[in-house]
């Protein structure tokens, strides 16, 4: 989309990216909303990252939802892990 910026990342089929993704892996069907910033993350299939979210050093299992303007920044050596179907 027009606001998408993807740097050094792997993005699977069916993803919708309208934010910034850097050094990350996005599985099928992941949605990254406008103004979201994703860095050093693994986001598994069908997860939703809403508008204004900032994630760094995170691993999200399937169908996780990070709600608008959420911010999760983990240390490089010990990433934050979000369980399947969890909404934060």
C-alpha positions in Angstrom: 0.0 0.0 0.0 1.0 3.6 -0.3 2.5 3.9 3.3 4.3 0.5 3.2 8.0 0.4 3.9 9.6 -3.1 4.1 13.4 -3.4 4.8 15.4 -6.7 5.0 12.3 -8.7 5.7 10.5 -11.8 4.5 6.8 -11.3 3.8 4.5 -14.2 2.8 1.6 -14.3 0.4 -1.6 -12.6 1.6 0.0 -10.1 3.9 -1.3 -6.5 3.9 1.4 -4.0 4.9 0.6 -0.3 5.3 3.3 0.5 7.9 7.0 -0.1 8.4 8.5 -3.5 8.7 12.3 -4.0 9.3 14.4 -7.1 9.8 11.2 -9.2 10.4 9.4 -12.3 9.1 5.6 -12.1 8.4 3.7 -15.3 7.9 0.6 -15.6 5.6 -2.3 -13.3 6.1 -0.6 -10.9 8.5 -2.1 -7.3 8.5 0.1 -4.4 9.4 -2.0 -1.1 9.7 -1.0 2.4 8.8 1.7 4.0 11.0 2.6 0.7 12.7 6.4 0.1 13.2 7.6 -3.5 13.3 11.3 -4.2 13.9 13.2 -7.5 14.6 9.9 -9.5 14.9 8.4 -12.8 13.8 4.7 -12.5 13.3 2.8 -15.8 12.6 -0.2 -16.2 10.4 -3.4 -14.2 10.5 -2.1 -11.8 13.2 -3.3 -8.2 13.1 -1.2 -5.2 14.1 -3.5 -2.1 14.4 -2.7 1.5 13.6 0.1 3.2 15.5 1.5 0.0 17.1 5.2 -0.2 17.8 6.8 -3.7 18.1 10.4 -4.5 18.5 12.0 -7.9 19.4 8.7 -9.7 19.6 7.4 -13.1 18.5 3.6 -13.3 17.9 1.9 -16.7 17.5 -1.0 -17.3 15.2 -4.0 -14.9 15.2 -2.6 -12.5 17.8 -4.0 -9.0 17.8 -2.0 -5.9 19.0 -4.5 -3.1 19.5 -4.2 0.5 18.3 -1.2 2.5 19.6 0.1 -0.5 21.6 3.9 -0.6 22.3 5.9 -3.8 23.0 9.7 -3.5 23.0 11.7 -6.5 24.2 15.4 -6.8 24.8 17.5 -8.2 21.9 18.5 -11.3 23.8 15.1 -12.2 25.2 12.1 -11.3 22.9 8.6 -10.8 24.1 6.4 -13.8 23.2 2.6 -13.4 22.6 0.5 -16.6 22.7 -1.9 -17.8 20.0 -5.2 -15.9 19.8 -4.1 -13.4 22.4 -5.3 -9.8 22.1 -3.3 -7.0 23.7 
